[in-house]
Amino acid sequence: MKQNVASSPGVEVLGRITPQYADILTPQALAFLAELSRRFEPRRRELMAARVQRQAEFNAGTLPDFLPETAHIRNGNWTVAPYPADLQDRRVEITGPTDRKMVINALNCGANVFMATSKIPTRRPGQT
């Protein structure tokens, strides 16, 4: 059974409060939490309900899409600046174990040099 050991108007902390918790959950901190709850709880509940509704739409087969009000950005004529020269010169690609896929990716990456480890993995295939 949980017991009320600390409270503030609008906040009730249930459970045992150790001395370390008591240092953090000061009356001022609890008052702050109460104010946050009073200010944002209605909006939080609204957003959570919208999230449940949106998930139901996804479950029914609706696919995610971009917001219509941002179409002018996607359809606009814009570009980004080229990336700086110091990022264009890839000196070294560091790759993991020397299996075929990793070596091929390293050789095709455009870097001047690649480094790999020949260390045998300590995990066996299928282990997490």
C-alpha positions in Angstrom: 0.0 0.0 0.0 1.4 3.4 -1.0 1.3 6.2 1.5 1.1 9.9 0.9 4.4 11.3 2.3 4.7 14.6 0.6 2.2 17.0 -1.0 1.5 20.5 -2.2 -1.8 22.0 -3.3 -2.4 20.2 -6.6 0.3 17.6 -6.2 0.4 14.4 -4.2 3.5 12.2 -4.1 2.7 8.6 -3.3 5.3 6.2 -2.0 8.3 6.3 0.3 10.5 9.4 0.0 14.1 8.8 0.9 16.2 11.7 2.1 17.7 12.1 -1.4 14.2 12.5 -2.8 13.3 14.9 -0.1 16.2 17.1 -1.2 14.8 17.3 -4.7 11.0 17.3 -4.1 11.1 20.5 -2.0 7.8 22.4 -1.4 8.9 24.9 -4.1 9.5 22.0 -6.6 6.1 20.5 -5.8 4.5 23.9 -6.2 6.2 24.3 -9.6 4.9 20.8 -10.7 1.4 21.8 -9.6 1.6 25.0 -11.7 2.8 23.1 -14.7 0.0 20.6 -14.3 -2.6 23.4 -14.0 -1.3 25.2 -17.0 -0.6 22.3 -19.4 -2.7 19.3 -18.4 -5.7 20.2 -20.5 -3.5 20.6 -23.6 -1.6 17.4 -22.8 -4.8 15.4 -22.6 -5.9 17.0 -25.9 -2.7 16.0 -27.6 -2.8 12.5 -26.2 -6.4 12.1 -27.5 -5.2 13.4 -31.0 -2.4 10.9 -30.9 -4.7 8.0 -30.2 -7.0 9.2 -33.1 -4.0 9.5 -35.4 -2.8 6.0 -34.5 -6.3 4.6 -35.2 -6.0 6.2 -38.7 -2.7 4.6 -39.3 -4.0 1.2 -38.1 -6.9 1.6 -40.6 -4.4 2.0 -43.5 -3.9 5.8 -43.8 -0.3 6.6 -44.6 1.6 9.5 -43.1 1.9 12.6 -45.4 3.2 16.1 -45.3 1.0 18.9 -44.0 -0.9 20.7 -46.8 0.0 24.1 -45.4 3.7 23.4 -46.0 3.3 22.5 -49.7 4.6 25.9 -50.8 8.0 25.1 -49.1 8.3 21.7 -50.8 7.2 23.0 -54.2 9.3 26.2 -54.0 12.4 26.9 -56.0 15.1 26.7 -53.4 18.5 25.1 -52.9 21.0 24.8 -50.1 24.5 26.1 -50.1 27.4 23.8 -51.0 29.1 22.1 -48.1 32.5 23.6 -47.1 35.7 22.3 -48.7 37.0 20.9 -45.5 34.0 18.5 -45.5 34.4 17.6 -49.2 37.8 16.0 -48.7 37.2 12.7 -46.9 40.6 11.6 -45.7 39.7 8.4 -43.8 36.7 6.1 -43.6 36.6 4.0 -40.4 34.8 0.7 -40.8 34.1 -2.2 -38.6 35.1 -5.8 -39.1 36.7 -6.8 -42.4 33.8 -8.7 -43.9 33.2 -8.3 -47.6 30.3 -5.8 -47.4 32.2 -3.4 -45.0 35.3 -3.5 -47.2 33.4 -2.8 -50.4 31.5 0.1 -48.7 34.8 1.5 -47.4 36.5 1.3 -50.8 33.5 3.0 -52.5 33.1 5.8 -50.0 35.4 8.3 -51.8 37.9 8.6 -48.9 41.6 8.4 -49.6 42.2 5.8 -46.9 40.1 3.4 -44.9 40.8 1.8 -41.6 39.3 -1.5 -40.5 39.6 -3.8 -37.5 40.6 -7.4 -37.9 39.5 -8.2 -34.4 37.2 -11.2 -34.1 33.9 -10.1 -32.7 33.2 -11.3 -29.2 29.5 -11.7 -30.0 28.3 -14.8 -31.8 25.8 -14.4 -34.6 22.3 -14.2 -33.2 23.4 -12.8 -29.8 22.3 -9.4 -28.7 
